[in-house]
């Protein structure tokens, strides 16, 4: 017999919603023009890649720390699922990367070069996703060490 699905607490749902709103605002309103020397292009993956790297590291740190020093469910889910879920946006990264790949493929002199360019950009996205996953796993371990006092 399957376990019954636990009922969501309204406080947890609200915390995830508020965390998500704050995470999205944090991602959108980072001061990119002051950090970068030149204006951003519409299909520039650098800001989204930086946000995802920063968010992956902080998510891992928080998750590892909270594993040994638990916080209330609403706080933990508001920060992890809400804030970092909205702050690190893999869907926007995928859209930007796909737009970049299609744009570069369209600019290529021949179809074969365009296909290779598109495949290379998509392969780069897969490698980046692997790197962010490994970064999160590594910082989970670091967060656990910090929480245990063995850092």
C-alpha positions in Angstrom: 0.0 0.0 0.0 1.4 3.4 -1.0 2.0 6.0 1.6 -0.5 8.8 1.7 0.8 12.1 0.3 1.4 14.5 3.2 -0.9 17.6 3.2 0.8 20.8 2.3 0.9 23.4 5.0 -0.3 26.8 4.0 2.7 28.4 5.7 5.1 26.3 3.7 3.2 27.1 0.5 3.4 30.8 1.3 7.1 30.5 2.1 7.8 28.9 -1.2 5.8 31.5 -3.0 7.5 34.4 -1.2 10.9 32.7 -1.6 10.2 32.2 -5.3 9.3 35.9 -5.8 12.4 37.0 -4.0 14.6 34.6 -6.0 13.2 35.8 -9.3 13.7 39.4 -8.3 17.2 38.7 -7.2 18.0 37.1 -10.5 16.4 39.8 -12.6 17.7 42.8 -10.7 21.4 41.9 -10.2 23.6 44.8 -11.3 24.9 43.3 -14.5 25.7 46.6 -16.3 28.0 47.7 -13.4 29.7 44.3 -13.2 30.4 44.0 -16.9 32.3 46.5 -19.0 30.0 46.3 -22.0 26.2 46.2 -22.6 24.6 42.8 -22.6 23.2 41.3 -25.8 19.7 39.8 -25.8 21.2 36.3 -26.2 24.1 36.6 -23.8 24.3 33.4 -21.6 27.0 34.8 -19.2 24.6 36.4 -16.6 22.4 33.4 -16.4 25.4 31.1 -16.2 26.9 33.1 -13.4 23.5 33.2 -11.5 23.2 29.4 -11.9 26.8 28.8 -10.6 26.3 31.2 -7.6 22.8 29.7 -6.9 24.1 26.1 -7.2 26.9 26.7 -4.7 24.6 28.5 -2.2 21.9 25.9 -2.6 24.3 23.1 -1.8 25.8 25.0 1.2 22.4 25.7 2.7 21.1 22.1 2.0 24.2 20.6 3.6 24.0 22.9 6.6 20.3 22.3 7.1 20.8 18.5 6.9 22.5 18.6 10.3 20.9 21.7 11.8 17.3 21.5 10.7 15.2 24.6 10.3 11.4 24.8 10.2 10.0 23.2 7.1 8.6 26.5 5.8 12.0 28.2 6.1 13.9 25.4 4.5 11.5 24.9 1.6 11.0 28.7 1.2 14.8 29.1 0.7 15.6 25.9 -1.3 12.5 25.3 -3.5 11.3 28.9 -3.5 14.3 31.2 -3.5 17.0 29.1 -5.2 14.4 27.4 -7.5 13.5 30.8 -8.9 17.0 32.3 -8.6 18.7 29.5 -10.6 16.7 29.3 -13.7 17.8 26.4 -15.9 14.8 27.0 -18.2 16.0 30.5 -19.0 19.5 29.2 -19.6 18.1 26.6 -22.0 16.2 29.2 -23.9 19.2 31.5 -24.2 21.5 28.7 -25.2 19.0 27.4 -27.8 18.5 30.9 -29.2 22.3 31.3 -29.4 22.6 27.9 -31.1 19.9 28.6 -33.6 21.3 32.1 -34.3 24.8 30.8 -34.8 23.5 28.0 -37.0 21.5 30.5 -39.1 24.6 32.6 -39.5 26.8 29.7 -40.7 27.9 29.6 -44.3 26.6 26.1 -44.9 24.2 23.7 -43.2 26.8 21.3 -42.0 28.7 24.0 -40.2 25.5 25.3 -38.7 24.6 21.8 -37.4 28.0 21.3 -35.9 27.8 24.8 -34.2 24.4 24.0 -32.8 25.5 20.6 -31.5 28.6 22.2 -29.9 26.6 24.9 -28.1 24.1 22.3 -26.8 26.9 20.0 -25.7 28.4 23.0 -23.8 25.0 23.4 -22.1 25.1 19.8 -21.0 28.6 20.1 -19.7 27.6 23.3 -17.8 24.6 21.5 -16.2 27.0 18.7 -15.1 29.3 21.3 -13.6 26.5 23.0 -11.6 25.4 19.6 -10.4 28.9 18.7 -9.2 29.2 22.1 -7.6 26.0 21.6 -5.7 27.0 18.2 -4.5 30.4 19.5 -3.4 28.9 22.4 -1.5 26.4 20.1 0.2 29.4 18.3 1.7 30.9 21.6 2.7 27.7 22.8 4.3 27.5 19.5 6.2 31.1 20.0 7.5 30.3 23.5 8.5 27.2 22.4 10.4 29.1 19.6 12.2 31.9 22.0 13.2 34.5 19.9 11.4 35.4 22.5 8.7 
